[in-house]
Amino acid sequence: MNYGLIFSIICYRILTWIMNNAKFTGGMQKMKIKLKRAAAAIMAALTLSAVTASSVVFTASASDLYAASVSQNTATSNIIPLNNDPITLVRGETYSLPQSLAKTFPNVTFRIRTTNTSILHITNNTVTAYAAGSCKLIITGSNGVQVTKNVKVELPEIQIKFSTSNVIVGKSETVNINNLLTSATGKVEWTSSNSSVVSVNRYGRITALKPGIAVITGTIANGDSSSCKFTVKETPKSVSFEKNKIEFGVGENTTLKAVLSSNSASYNTTYSSIDPKVLSIDSKTGEIHALKAGKTVISVKTFNNLTAKCIVEVKNPPNSVSLNIKETTLKKGQTITLKPVFPSGTTSNQMSYYSSNNRIVKVSNNGVVTAVAKGTAYIAAQTYNNKIVKCKITVK
């Protein structure tokens, strides 16, 4: 129940009764008019105060309040609906003045302005949330009525976003962009920065036309957008694996990448394993998981149907490891290659090498040792399951 409104009505009626029943004459008649205007002003002020009890910034002169109050019904439906509750908008959303303002002030025109035009755009008194942030919206009437409201613009809960910022494709390759999005809602409008390099249709399907770079941008209805760079290379002429036969130990995880002809690419490259119970492989990335001892064949296929195969044998994890060289002496600048040796039926495809002193001896990821300066250093080799062996290198 609006007690403030009820109280204001009672006050208004009491003051009206006093003025109508008082015996004013001559100069007292003028006093009666002033009292009547004062009563109306009090009535309007109390009414507006009751509606905007939460500290709205509201200014009006006594004459404006009197003029408004005598021409308006005191029904709740005609009370100004604005308060100081903040307005929360999603980027792209619009806000307009409530229609009830025209009913409350039929002869008053209102103007809207904002304290930050980069967040809110205003056209013909329609406010559009343009960017995320906070600012104030100031509504001013020609009769002096003014309301200031805090506005917060948020990003839409569901946005359009690419899962990657760069995609490499081969000439003549097609890609469904929708498969590269982590989120999107509703209809997406697609554009290409260079349609002669990469074209895109309204369904989000791109076609690589010639080598070069183009940026594809998707925009949804609320204005949110996301872009991805597409680099186009030549169509592959050949595909292969680095080795025709590879060994892994049970539990090894790594990635096998196909080798394409020079300066070519194939985004839609697929991998497969004949026996995924022995070794599984991710069809898109080529990531493998050696699951149990046995043999299988992995295959790769490019978007233009070129294929290659590799025989894979999975063995048990090694319980020890040794090197083909236990100790040796090198001259400065000389190199040797270390090779791991495993017990029968075991292996480790992945090996890590470390030097105790890189200023004397350096070692590459492939076990190639280079003598740098005179002195003595140790090279440690480690398997994927953390079995370690060392060898001594002396440089003279």
C-alpha positions as CSV (number, residue, x, y, z in Angstrom):
1,M,0.0,0.0,0.0
2,N,1.3,3.5,-0.9
3,Y,1.0,5.3,2.4
4,G,2.7,8.4,1.1
5,L,0.1,8.7,-1.6
6,I,-2.8,8.3,0.8
7,F,-1.2,10.8,3.2
8,S,-0.8,13.4,0.4
9,I,-4.5,12.9,-0.7
10,I,-5.7,13.5,2.9
11,C,-3.6,16.6,3.2
12,Y,-4.9,18.0,0.0
13,R,-8.5,17.4,1.0
14,I,-8.1,19.0,4.4
15,L,-6.5,22.1,3.0
16,T,-9.2,22.3,0.3
17,W,-12.0,22.0,2.9
18,I,-10.4,24.8,5.0
19,M,-10.2,27.1,2.0
20,N,-13.7,26.4,0.8
21,N,-15.2,27.0,4.2
22,A,-13.2,30.0,5.4
23,K,-14.7,33.5,5.3
24,F,-12.1,35.2,3.2
25,T,-12.9,38.6,1.8
26,G,-11.0,41.3,-0.2
27,G,-7.3,40.7,0.4
28,M,-8.0,37.4,2.0
29,Q,-9.2,36.1,-1.4
30,K,-5.7,36.4,-2.7
31,M,-4.4,34.5,0.3
32,K,-6.9,31.8,-0.6
33,I,-5.5,31.5,-4.1
34,K,-1.9,31.3,-2.8
35,L,-3.0,28.6,-0.2
36,K,-4.7,26.7,-3.0
37,R,-1.5,26.8,-5.1
38,A,0.6,25.9,-2.1
39,A,-1.7,22.9,-1.4
40,A,-1.4,21.8,-5.0
41,A,2.4,22.1,-4.9
42,I,2.5,20.1,-1.6
43,M,0.3,17.5,-3.1
44,A,2.4,17.1,-6.3
45,A,5.6,17.1,-4.3
46,L,4.4,14.5,-1.9
47,T,3.1,12.3,-4.8
48,L,6.4,12.5,-6.6
49,S,8.3,11.9,-3.4
50,A,6.2,8.8,-2.7
51,V,7.0,7.4,-6.1
52,T,10.7,8.3,-6.1
53,A,11.4,7.5,-2.4
54,S,14.8,5.9,-3.4
55,S,16.7,9.2,-3.8
56,V,16.0,9.9,-7.5
57,V,17.6,13.1,-8.8
58,F,14.3,15.0,-9.5
59,T,14.0,18.8,-9.8
60,A,11.0,21.0,-10.6
61,S,9.8,24.4,-9.7
62,A,6.8,24.9,-7.4
63,S,4.8,26.5,-10.3
64,D,5.7,23.5,-12.6
65,L,4.5,21.1,-9.9
66,Y,1.3,23.1,-9.4
67,A,0.6,23.2,-13.1
68,A,1.2,19.4,-13.5
69,S,-0.7,18.5,-10.4
70,V,-3.9,20.4,-11.3
71,S,-4.0,18.8,-14.7
72,Q,-3.3,15.3,-13.7
73,N,-5.3,12.5,-12.1
74,T,-3.8,11.1,-8.9
75,A,-4.3,7.6,-10.1
76,T,-1.3,5.3,-9.8
77,S,-1.2,4.6,-13.5
78,N,-0.4,8.3,-14.2
79,I,2.5,8.5,-11.7
80,I,5.9,8.9,-13.3
81,P,7.3,5.4,-13.5
82,L,11.0,6.4,-13.3
83,N,13.0,5.6,-10.2
84,N,16.7,5.3,-9.5
85,D,16.9,1.6,-10.2
86,P,19.8,1.1,-12.6
87,I,19.1,0.1,-16.2
88,T,20.9,-3.0,-17.3
89,L,21.2,-3.5,-21.1
90,V,22.9,-6.2,-23.2
91,R,25.1,-4.8,-26.0
92,G,22.9,-4.2,-29.0
93,E,19.8,-3.8,-26.9
94,T,17.7,-0.6,-27.1
95,Y,15.9,1.5,-24.4
96,S,13.1,4.1,-25.0
97,L,11.2,6.4,-22.6
98,P,8.2,4.7,-21.1
99,Q,4.9,5.7,-22.8
100,S,3.4,6.6,-19.5
101,L,5.5,9.7,-19.4
102,A,3.4,11.1,-22.3
103,K,0.3,10.4,-20.3
104,T,1.7,12.0,-17.1
105,F,3.1,15.1,-18.9
106,P,1.0,15.4,-22.1
107,N,2.4,18.9,-22.9
108,V,6.0,18.2,-22.0
109,T,8.8,17.2,-24.4
110,F,11.7,15.1,-23.1
111,R,15.3,15.0,-24.1
112,I,17.7,12.1,-23.4
113,R,21.5,12.5,-23.1
114,T,24.3,10.3,-21.8
115,T,27.5,10.9,-20.0
116,N,29.4,8.5,-22.3
117,T,28.6,8.3,-26.0
118,S,31.0,5.5,-26.5
119,I,28.8,3.2,-24.4
120,L,25.4,4.5,-25.3
121,H,24.3,5.8,-28.7
122,I,21.2,8.0,-28.8
123,T,19.1,8.5,-31.9
124,N,15.6,10.2,-31.8
125,N,15.4,9.6,-28.0
126,T,16.1,5.8,-28.5
127,V,19.1,4.6,-26.6
128,T,21.3,1.8,-28.0
129,A,23.8,-0.1,-25.9
130,Y,26.9,0.1,-28.0
131,A,29.8,-1.1,-25.8
132,A,30.2,-2.8,-22.4
133,G,30.6,-0.4,-19.5
134,S,28.8,1.9,-17.1
135,C,27.5,5.5,-17.4
136,K,24.6,7.7,-16.7
137,L,21.4,8.5,-18.6
138,I,19.9,11.9,-18.1
139,I,16.3,12.5,-19.0
140,T,15.2,16.1,-19.0
141,G,11.7,17.5,-19.5
142,S,10.8,21.0,-20.9
143,N,9.0,21.7,-17.6
144,G,12.2,21.2,-15.6
145,V,11.6,17.6,-14.6
146,Q,14.9,15.7,-14.6
147,V,15.9,12.1,-13.8
148,T,19.3,10.7,-13.8
149,K,19.7,6.9,-14.1
150,N,22.7,4.7,-13.9
151,V,23.1,2.4,-16.9
152,K,25.2,-0.7,-17.1
153,V,25.9,-2.4,-20.5
154,E,26.9,-6.0,-20.4
155,L,28.2,-8.4,-23.1
156,P,25.6,-10.9,-24.3
157,E,25.7,-14.2,-22.4
158,I,26.0,-16.0,-25.7
159,Q,28.6,-14.6,-28.1
160,I,30.2,-15.7,-31.3
161,K,33.8,-16.8,-30.8
162,F,36.3,-18.8,-32.9
163,S,38.2,-21.6,-31.2
164,T,41.4,-20.5,-33.0
165,S,42.8,-17.3,-34.5
166,N,44.6,-18.8,-37.5
167,V,43.8,-21.7,-39.9
168,I,46.1,-23.0,-42.6
169,V,44.3,-24.5,-45.6
170,G,45.3,-25.8,-49.0
171,K,44.2,-24.2,-52.3
172,S,40.8,-25.5,-53.4
173,E,40.1,-26.8,-49.8
174,T,36.6,-26.1,-48.3
175,V,36.0,-25.7,-44.5
176,N,32.8,-25.3,-42.6
177,I,33.5,-22.4,-40.3
178,N,30.7,-23.4,-37.9
179,N,32.9,-26.3,-36.8
180,L,35.5,-23.7,-35.6
181,L,33.2,-21.8,-33.3
182,T,33.0,-22.4,-29.6
183,S,29.7,-20.5,-29.3
184,A,27.2,-18.7,-31.5
185,T,23.5,-17.9,-31.4
186,G,21.0,-17.2,-34.1
187,K,21.9,-16.2,-37.6
188,V,25.5,-15.3,-38.4
189,E,26.5,-12.9,-41.2
190,W,29.8,-13.8,-42.7
191,T,32.3,-11.6,-44.5
192,S,35.8,-12.0,-46.0
193,S,38.5,-9.4,-46.1
194,N,39.7,-10.8,-49.4
195,S,37.2,-12.8,-51.3
196,S,39.6,-13.5,-54.1
197,V,41.7,-15.5,-51.6
198,V,39.0,-17.0,-49.4
199,S,35.3,-16.8,-50.2
200,V,32.6,-17.5,-47.7
201,N,28.9,-18.2,-48.3
202,R,25.9,-17.3,-46.0
203,Y,26.0,-20.8,-44.4
204,G,29.6,-20.3,-43.2
205,R,31.4,-22.5,-45.7
206,I,34.7,-21.1,-46.9
207,T,36.6,-22.0,-50.1
208,A,40.3,-21.4,-50.5
209,L,40.8,-19.9,-54.0
210,K,44.5,-19.0,-54.2
211,P,47.6,-18.7,-51.9
212,G,47.4,-15.7,-49.6
213,I,45.7,-14.4,-46.4
214,A,42.1,-13.4,-45.7
215,V,40.2,-12.7,-42.5
216,I,36.8,-14.2,-42.1
217,T,34.4,-12.3,-39.7
218,G,31.1,-13.6,-38.3
219,T,28.6,-11.1,-36.8
220,I,25.4,-12.1,-34.9
221,A,22.2,-10.1,-34.5
222,N,23.3,-8.4,-31.2
223,G,26.4,-6.9,-32.9
224,D,28.9,-9.3,-31.4
225,S,31.5,-10.5,-33.8
226,S,34.6,-12.7,-34.0
227,S,37.3,-13.1,-36.7
228,C,39.8,-15.7,-37.8
229,K,42.7,-15.5,-40.2
230,F,42.9,-18.0,-43.0
231,T,46.3,-18.7,-44.6
232,V,46.0,-20.4,-48.0
233,K,48.9,-22.5,-49.3
234,E,49.3,-24.8,-52.3
235,T,47.4,-28.0,-52.8
236,P,49.5,-31.0,-51.5
237,K,51.2,-33.1,-54.2
238,S,52.5,-35.7,-51.8
239,V,52.1,-37.0,-48.2
240,S,54.1,-39.3,-46.0
241,F,55.3,-40.1,-42.5
242,E,58.8,-39.4,-41.4
243,K,59.3,-43.2,-41.0
244,N,57.6,-46.2,-42.5
245,K,57.9,-48.1,-39.3
246,I,57.7,-46.8,-35.7
247,E,57.9,-48.4,-32.3
248,F,56.3,-47.2,-29.1
249,G,56.2,-48.3,-25.5
250,V,52.9,-49.1,-23.8
251,G,51.7,-45.8,-22.2
252,E,53.5,-43.5,-24.6
253,N,51.6,-40.4,-25.8
254,T,52.8,-38.2,-28.6
255,T,51.7,-36.7,-31.9
256,L,52.4,-37.9,-35.4
257,K,52.3,-35.3,-38.1
258,A,52.1,-36.2,-41.8
259,V,54.8,-34.6,-44.1
260,L,53.4,-32.7,-47.0
261,S,55.0,-31.5,-50.2
262,S,56.8,-28.1,-49.9
263,N,54.7,-25.0,-49.2
264,S,51.4,-26.9,-49.2
265,A,48.7,-27.5,-46.6
266,S,45.7,-29.6,-45.8
267,Y,43.4,-28.6,-43.0
268,N,41.0,-31.5,-43.5
269,T,43.7,-34.1,-42.9
270,T,42.4,-37.3,-41.2
271,Y,44.3,-40.1,-39.3
272,S,43.2,-43.6,-38.5
273,S,44.5,-46.8,-36.9
274,I,43.6,-50.3,-38.1
275,D,43.6,-51.6,-34.5
276,P,42.7,-48.8,-32.1
277,K,42.9,-51.2,-29.2
278,V,46.7,-51.4,-29.7
279,L,47.2,-47.8,-30.6
280,S,44.5,-45.1,-30.9
281,I,45.0,-41.9,-32.9
282,D,43.0,-38.7,-33.0
283,S,41.5,-38.4,-36.4
284,K,42.2,-34.7,-36.6
285,T,45.3,-33.9,-34.6
286,G,47.3,-37.2,-35.1
287,E,47.8,-37.5,-31.3
288,I,48.5,-41.2,-30.5
289,H,48.1,-43.3,-27.3
290,A,49.9,-46.6,-27.2
291,L,47.6,-48.9,-25.2
292,K,48.9,-52.5,-25.4
293,A,51.6,-54.6,-27.0
294,G,50.9,-55.5,-30.5
295,K,51.0,-54.2,-34.1
296,T,48.8,-51.9,-36.1
297,V,48.9,-49.7,-39.2
298,I,48.1,-46.0,-39.1
299,S,47.0,-44.1,-42.2
300,V,46.7,-40.4,-43.2
301,K,44.5,-38.8,-45.8
302,T,44.6,-35.2,-47.1
303,F,41.7,-33.2,-48.3
304,N,42.6,-34.0,-51.9
305,N,42.7,-37.8,-51.2
306,L,46.4,-38.4,-51.0
307,T,47.3,-41.2,-48.5
308,A,50.2,-42.6,-46.7
309,K,50.7,-45.5,-44.2
310,C,53.0,-46.4,-41.4
311,I,53.5,-49.8,-39.5
312,V,53.4,-49.3,-35.8
313,E,54.6,-51.9,-33.2
314,V,53.8,-51.3,-29.5
315,K,56.1,-53.0,-27.0
316,N,56.3,-53.1,-23.3
317,P,57.8,-50.3,-21.3
318,P,61.5,-50.6,-20.6
319,N,62.7,-51.4,-17.1
320,S,66.1,-50.2,-17.9
321,V,68.1,-48.4,-20.6
322,S,71.7,-48.2,-21.8
323,L,73.5,-46.2,-24.5
324,N,75.6,-47.3,-27.4
325,I,78.5,-45.3,-25.9
326,K,79.4,-45.4,-22.2
327,E,82.4,-43.2,-22.3
328,T,84.4,-41.4,-25.0
329,T,86.8,-38.7,-25.8
330,L,86.2,-36.0,-28.5
331,K,88.0,-33.2,-30.1
332,K,86.5,-29.7,-30.0
333,G,83.9,-29.4,-32.8
334,Q,83.6,-33.2,-33.2
335,T,80.1,-34.8,-32.9
336,I,78.7,-38.3,-32.1
337,T,75.2,-39.7,-31.9
338,L,73.9,-41.5,-28.8
339,K,71.4,-44.3,-29.3
340,P,69.4,-46.0,-26.6
341,V,69.5,-49.7,-26.1
342,F,66.5,-51.5,-24.4
343,P,65.9,-55.0,-23.0
344,S,64.3,-57.4,-25.6
345,G,60.6,-56.8,-26.2
346,T,60.6,-53.2,-24.7
347,T,61.1,-49.8,-26.2
348,S,60.8,-46.0,-25.7
349,N,60.2,-43.9,-28.7
350,Q,60.5,-40.7,-26.8
351,M,64.0,-39.9,-25.3
352,S,65.2,-36.8,-23.5
353,Y,68.8,-35.8,-23.3
354,Y,70.6,-33.5,-20.9
355,S,74.2,-32.2,-20.6
356,S,75.8,-31.5,-17.2
357,N,77.7,-28.6,-18.7
358,N,76.6,-27.0,-22.0
359,R,79.8,-25.0,-22.2
360,I,81.8,-28.2,-22.7
361,V,79.3,-30.5,-24.4
362,K,75.9,-29.8,-26.0
363,V,73.3,-32.4,-26.9
364,S,70.3,-32.2,-29.2
365,N,66.8,-33.7,-28.8
366,N,67.9,-36.5,-31.1
367,G,71.0,-37.4,-29.0
368,V,73.6,-35.7,-31.2
369,V,76.5,-34.7,-29.0
370,T,78.8,-31.7,-30.0
371,A,82.1,-31.0,-28.3
372,V,82.3,-27.3,-27.4
373,A,85.4,-26.8,-25.2
374,K,88.0,-28.7,-23.3
375,G,86.8,-30.4,-20.2
376,T,84.6,-33.3,-19.0
377,A,80.8,-33.5,-18.9
378,Y,78.1,-36.1,-18.6
379,I,75.1,-36.7,-20.9
380,A,72.0,-38.2,-19.3
381,A,69.3,-40.0,-21.4
382,Q,65.8,-40.5,-20.0
383,T,63.0,-42.7,-21.3
384,Y,59.3,-41.8,-21.4
385,N,58.8,-43.9,-18.2
386,N,61.7,-42.1,-16.4
387,K,64.5,-44.7,-16.8
388,I,67.9,-42.9,-16.9
389,V,71.4,-43.7,-18.1
390,K,74.6,-41.5,-18.2
391,C,77.7,-41.4,-20.3
392,K,81.0,-39.6,-19.8
393,I,82.3,-37.2,-22.5
394,T,85.8,-35.8,-22.4
395,V,86.8,-33.0,-24.7
396,K,90.5,-32.4,-25.5
